[in-house]
Amino acid sequence: MASNKPVLILLSLLTLSSIVIIKPSHAVDFPMSKPGWKIAVYWGQNNESSEGPLTEACDSNLYNIVAIAYLHVSGNTTSLNLEDHCPLGNCSALASQIQHCQSKGIQVFLSVEVDAVDDPTSLAQYLYDSFLSGKLGPLGAVTLDGIDLAHIEDRPEPWDELVRAINGSTQDKKIYISGAPHCSTSSLDSAIDTGLFDYLWVLYYGPSATCEYLGNNDFTNLLNSWAKWTSKPGLVNSSVFLGLVASNETSAASYGYIPPEELKSKVLPTVTESSNFGGVMLWNRYYDKKTGYSTEIKDALGTKVFECARQVLASRRFNSLLAKSV
């Protein structure tokens, strides 16, 4: 009796040919397109019982970028401060959580809190070797997607040299670079002029009262400040984020909280007109988890988080079925 296996194989291939093949890839290979701006969040500065593990943040269906905070840098000294997220002080246990987030198409950054920079090249090499190369480092053998320069004070540090050094630390992969200047500072201008920032989340919250929203239904200062930031020549090809605090608690920030409804009705209609608007960055996962801020604004931003993960899963299923068919 003639075998019907070739016929079955042909039918299987014809059926599978209707499935769109999408090559699985690293998280950074899935750029978001407008509409569908991103939501970024800081994680790591509250205890595990209240903030939750990194995997929980990534499984929340809310964020496109998670910045692990912080690696503190002062001259030649570095120290990783993640509250009690590292059992017995061993942060390498976070490696599997980081990889879990990346498998979902979520970018994971290391946020670096810099007091002073002695040698930008040496610091950039340390960051690459320890967090970006896949070699064993303080967070285990991880390949993070990028570096976030946080808590940038208005002081004459060589930020431009540091950004260039981070960008040039390897030719093997794209290293994403973000910065988090306060809306009132100009300390990153020399670094911005390099054109190397992929993301810049401008902080509209903090201890001062200059360009933040002060709760008086007057957004003039904020919107004027935003226009100046987004018009900087070095940010033409960057994504500029509105940096917001997710709670009105004074422990979160002294000034700057914008209620979600006011953000959606009074702020987003204007800031989204900027061609380089990239989304919203929230401080932080702990407060956002308490208030549900990102949940309130997600639809207004058109944020899509797990599209990449679904594409990867579909591709893997296709490859598995194809292998079984032949």
C-alpha positions in Angstrom: 0.0 0.0 0.0 1.3 3.4 -0.9 2.2 5.7 2.0 0.1 8.8 2.3 2.8 10.6 4.5 4.0 12.9 1.6 0.4 14.1 1.2 0.0 14.7 4.9 3.3 16.7 5.0 2.1 18.8 2.0 -1.2 19.5 3.6 0.5 20.5 6.9 2.9 22.8 5.1 0.0 24.4 3.2 -1.9 25.0 6.4 1.2 26.4 8.1 2.0 28.7 5.2 -1.0 30.9 6.2 0.8 31.7 9.5 2.9 34.8 9.5 6.4 33.9 10.4 8.0 36.3 12.8 11.6 35.7 13.8 12.0 35.5 17.6 14.3 38.2 18.8 15.7 40.1 21.8 13.4 42.6 23.5 15.1 45.6 21.9 14.3 44.4 18.4 10.6 45.3 18.8 10.4 49.1 18.6 7.0 50.5 19.4 5.2 52.5 16.7 2.8 55.4 17.2 0.1 55.2 18.2 1.2 53.1 21.2 3.5 55.2 23.2 5.6 53.5 25.9 5.3 53.5 29.7 8.6 53.2 31.6 8.9 52.6 35.4 11.6 52.5 38.0 11.8 49.4 40.1 14.0 48.5 43.1 13.7 51.2 45.7 11.1 49.6 48.0 11.0 46.4 49.8 9.9 43.2 48.0 6.8 42.7 50.1 5.3 46.1 49.1 6.8 46.6 45.6 6.8 43.0 44.5 9.4 41.1 42.5 10.6 42.2 39.1 8.7 39.4 37.4 5.4 40.8 38.9 6.1 44.2 37.4 6.7 42.7 34.0 3.7 40.4 34.2 1.4 43.4 35.1 0.8 44.1 31.4 1.6 47.8 32.0 5.3 48.6 31.2 7.5 48.6 28.1 10.6 49.6 29.9 11.7 48.8 33.5 14.7 50.6 35.0 16.3 48.8 37.9 17.3 51.4 40.5 20.1 52.0 41.5 23.7 51.4 40.9 25.4 54.2 42.9 28.6 55.6 41.4 30.9 58.0 43.2 34.2 58.4 41.5 35.8 54.9 41.3 33.4 53.4 43.8 30.2 51.6 42.8 27.5 50.0 45.0 24.2 48.3 44.1 21.3 49.4 46.2 18.0 47.4 45.6 16.5 47.5 49.1 15.8 43.9 50.1 15.3 42.5 46.6 18.6 40.6 46.8 18.3 37.6 49.2 21.3 37.5 51.5 22.9 40.3 49.4 23.1 38.1 46.3 21.6 40.0 43.4 22.5 37.4 40.9 19.2 35.7 41.7 17.6 38.5 39.7 19.1 37.2 36.4 16.2 34.8 35.7 13.7 37.6 36.4 15.4 40.0 34.1 15.5 37.3 31.3 11.8 36.7 32.0 11.0 40.3 31.4 13.1 40.4 28.2 11.4 37.3 26.9 8.1 39.3 27.0 9.6 42.1 24.8 10.2 44.4 27.8 13.4 46.4 27.9 15.3 46.2 31.1 17.7 49.0 32.0 20.2 49.6 34.8 19.7 53.0 36.4 23.0 54.5 37.5 22.9 57.2 40.2 26.1 59.2 39.5 27.6 61.6 42.0 30.9 62.1 40.3 32.7 60.7 37.2 36.5 60.2 37.5 37.1 58.3 34.3 34.1 58.0 31.9 35.8 55.3 29.8 36.6 53.1 32.7 33.1 53.5 34.1 31.5 52.7 30.7 33.7 49.6 30.4 32.7 48.4 33.9 29.0 48.9 33.0 29.4 46.9 29.8 31.4 44.1 31.4 29.2 43.8 34.5 25.7 44.4 33.1 25.6 44.4 29.3 27.9 41.7 28.1 26.3 38.5 29.4 29.3 37.9 31.7 28.8 37.1 35.4 28.2 40.4 37.3 26.4 41.8 40.3 23.0 40.9 38.7 24.2 37.5 37.4 25.0 36.7 33.8 22.7 39.2 32.2 22.6 41.3 29.0 20.6 44.3 29.9 19.2 46.5 27.2 20.5 49.8 28.3 21.8 52.2 30.9 19.8 55.0 32.5 21.7 58.0 33.8 19.6 59.1 36.8 19.7 61.8 39.5 21.8 64.0 37.2 22.6 67.1 39.2 23.5 70.5 37.7 27.3 70.1 38.0 30.1 70.2 35.5 30.6 66.4 35.1 31.8 65.0 31.7 28.3 63.6 30.9 29.0 63.9 27.2 32.2 61.8 27.5 30.3 59.2 29.6 27.5 58.9 27.0 30.0 58.5 24.2 31.9 55.9 26.1 28.8 53.9 26.9 27.7 54.0 23.3 31.2 53.0 22.1 31.8 50.2 24.6 30.9 47.5 22.1 30.1 47.1 18.4 28.4 43.8 19.0 24.9 45.0 20.1 22.8 48.1 20.4 23.1 49.7 23.9 20.2 51.9 24.7 20.9 55.0 26.7 18.4 57.0 28.7 18.7 60.1 30.9 16.6 61.5 33.7 17.2 65.2 34.1 14.9 67.4 36.2 12.9 69.7 34.1 14.7 72.7 35.5 18.3 71.6 34.9 20.6 71.9 31.9 23.4 69.7 33.1 22.9 67.1 30.4 22.9 69.6 27.5 26.4 68.6 26.4 25.4 65.0 26.4 22.2 65.7 24.6 24.2 67.5 21.9 25.9 64.1 21.1 22.5 62.9 19.7 23.1 59.5 21.4 20.2 59.4 23.9 17.6 57.0 22.8 15.2 58.0 25.6 15.1 61.1 27.8 12.6 61.1 30.6 12.3 64.7 31.8 11.3 64.7 35.5 8.3 66.9 36.3 8.3 66.1 40.0 10.7 66.6 42.8 11.6 68.8 45.8 11.5 72.1 43.9 8.7 74.1 42.4 9.8 75.5 39.1 8.4 73.7 36.0 6.2 71.1 37.8 2.5 71.2 38.1 1.5 72.7 41.4 -2.1 71.6 41.6 -3.6 74.9 40.7 -5.1 73.8 37.3 -2.3 75.9 35.6 -0.1 73.8 33.4 1.6 76.8 31.7 5.0 76.3 33.3 5.0 72.5 32.5 4.0 72.9 28.9 6.4 75.8 28.3 9.2 73.7 29.7 8.2 70.6 27.7 8.3 72.7 24.5 11.9 73.7 25.3 13.0 70.2 26.0 11.5 68.6 23.0 12.9 71.3 20.7 16.5 70.6 21.6 18.4 69.7 18.4 20.1 66.7 20.0 16.7 65.1 20.8 15.3 65.3 17.3 15.8 61.5 16.9 15.3 60.6 20.5 12.1 59.6 22.4 11.3 62.2 25.1 9.2 61.0 28.0 7.1 62.9 30.4 8.5 61.9 33.8 5.7 61.8 36.4 5.2 60.6 40.0 2.5 58.0 40.4 1.3 59.1 43.8 0.4 62.3 45.6 2.1 61.1 48.8 4.8 63.4 50.0 7.1 60.4 50.4 7.0 60.1 46.6 7.7 63.7 45.7 7.1 67.1 47.2 5.7 68.6 44.0 4.5 67.6 40.6 1.7 65.0 41.0 -0.8 65.2 38.2 -4.1 63.4 38.7 -4.7 60.9 35.8 -7.8 62.6 34.5 -6.1 66.0 34.4 -3.1 64.4 32.7 -5.4 63.0 30.0 -7.5 66.1 29.5 -5.0 68.9 30.1 -1.5 67.6 29.3 -1.5 64.7 26.9 -3.3 66.5 24.1 -0.5 69.0 23.9 2.6 66.9 24.7 1.6 64.2 22.2 1.8 66.7 19.4 5.6 66.7 19.8 7.1 64.5 17.1 9.6 63.1 19.5 7.1 62.3 22.3 7.9 58.8 23.5 5.5 58.2 26.4 5.4 58.5 30.1 8.0 57.4 32.8 6.6 56.8 36.3 8.2 57.0 39.7 7.9 54.2 40.7 6.6 50.7 40.6 5.7 50.8 44.4 3.6 53.9 44.1 2.1 52.8 40.8 1.1 49.5 42.3 -0.7 51.3 45.1 -2.5 53.8 43.0 -3.0 52.1 39.7 -1.8 55.3 37.9 -0.5 53.5 34.8 -3.7 51.6 34.5 -5.6 54.9 34.4 -3.5 56.4 31.6 -2.6 53.3 29.6 -5.5 53.5 27.1 -5.0 57.3 26.6 -1.4 56.4 25.5 -2.4 53.5 23.4 0.3 51.5 25.1 0.8 48.0 23.8 3.0 45.8 25.9 2.9 42.1 25.0 2.5 42.2 21.2 6.1 41.1 20.8 5.7 38.2 23.2 2.7 37.0 21.3 4.7 37.2 18.0 7.6 35.3 19.6 5.2 32.6 20.8 3.5 32.3 17.4 6.8 31.9 15.8 7.9 29.2 18.2 4.7 27.3 17.7 5.1 27.5 13.9 8.7 26.2 14.1 7.6 23.4 16.4 4.7 22.3 14.1 7.0 22.5 11.0 9.6 20.3 12.7 6.9 17.7 13.5 5.5 17.8 10.0 8.8 16.8 8.4 
